[in-house]
């Protein structure tokens, strides 16, 4: 399930208003998505970091295959 812009805004508002009550797991259950989806919605810099790590792993694996 893909979250709409409105859903993302609501998720951020819920989490900011009560971070302990609306933790990542609770938000994921409420919206029926993975914890990763919620985490990347709340912390988009983590998504970028994840992409960078994936890109580096793919480069390393490509070099290994050439050997």
C-alpha positions in Angstrom: 0.0 0.0 0.0 1.3 3.4 -0.9 0.7 6.3 1.4 -0.8 9.5 0.1 0.6 12.9 0.9 -2.3 13.4 3.3 -1.6 10.1 5.0 2.1 11.1 5.5 1.1 14.4 7.0 -1.3 12.8 9.4 1.3 10.2 10.4 3.8 13.0 11.1 1.2 14.9 13.2 0.3 11.8 15.2 3.9 11.0 15.9 4.8 14.6 16.9 1.8 14.9 19.2 2.5 11.6 21.1 5.8 9.9 20.1 5.4 7.2 22.7 1.8 6.4 22.0 2.2 6.7 18.3 5.5 4.9 17.8 6.6 3.5 14.5 5.0 0.0 15.2 1.7 1.5 16.2 1.6 3.8 13.2 2.4 0.8 10.9 -0.4 -1.3 12.3 -2.9 1.6 12.0 -2.1 2.3 8.4 -1.4 -1.3 7.4 2.1 -0.7 6.2 5.6 -1.9 7.2 7.6 -0.2 10.0 10.2 0.7 7.3 7.5 2.7 5.4 6.6 4.6 8.5 10.3 5.1 9.5 11.1 6.5 6.0 8.0 8.8 6.2 9.1 10.2 9.6 12.8 10.3 8.8 13.3 10.7 5.0 17.1 11.1 5.5 17.2 7.5 6.5 15.7 6.5 3.2 18.4 8.4 1.3 21.1 6.7 3.5 19.5 3.4 2.7 19.7 4.1 -1.0 23.4 5.0 -0.7 24.2 1.8 1.2 22.3 -0.3 -1.4 24.2 1.5 -4.3 27.6 0.8 -2.6 26.7 -2.9 -2.0 25.7 -3.3 -5.7 29.0 -1.8 -6.8 31.0 -4.1 -4.5 29.0 -7.1 -5.7 29.6 -6.1 -9.4 33.3 -5.9 -8.8 33.3 -9.4 -7.1 31.5 -10.9 -10.1 34.1 -9.6 -12.5 36.9 -11.4 -10.7 
